[in-house]
């Protein structure tokens, strides 16, 4: 279970960092064509929502944190599916796959009791 937590944590940091990099690169590209860049909430909100599942990976014995992180992960999943449907953003399938693995961790943590 510890290796699974490490894998999920490293994937979350990689996905979050990659997302911020893509938003910054996209803003630079938008400015070069004369368009206004995306607002600051675009890169910040998904990364903040990803912090809760990371915190739950760090402290899986805290049940309220696990449940709040599950709600945040559910919101991220809905946002990913919405973007896939409306904008055909197929790269978000990686986010869906990560969230699926995180919900597997969530289920295993709940089944393991207080000390996963």
Steps between C-alpha positions, in 0.01 A plus 500: 500500500791734566636454147151566362485825700842604366397425143178698536684791663764518229237475229300781663802727519586420138145559376464821701836634387432404140161671516650824632775484235244452223288791624806727515616392154147545367480849646830592333367366171174693542688823569716451192183497288361808674238322711463556870645228726285279720419632843698394805222269620548262204830348622438556871162334564578153358837495677335599829241227448785254441666599829222330701555154349874545551438592865286188535790295363730649761259446791267211411408439864302828510151390392348849458788600273448183294132581454559866411771394256256252345255784445774711341605207282139448396479868403822470301364192326179680405702797372722267296203322344333834427811627321538174308139520380484871419854571374620154396799539734620141476807569715265510800460122475829488693326696777207258493741205523682662794174569680395139444820385668446750781149366561651151517734633772199660671306173501800302625565756774141482621505121491830484690361687799690774676851397397532414126 
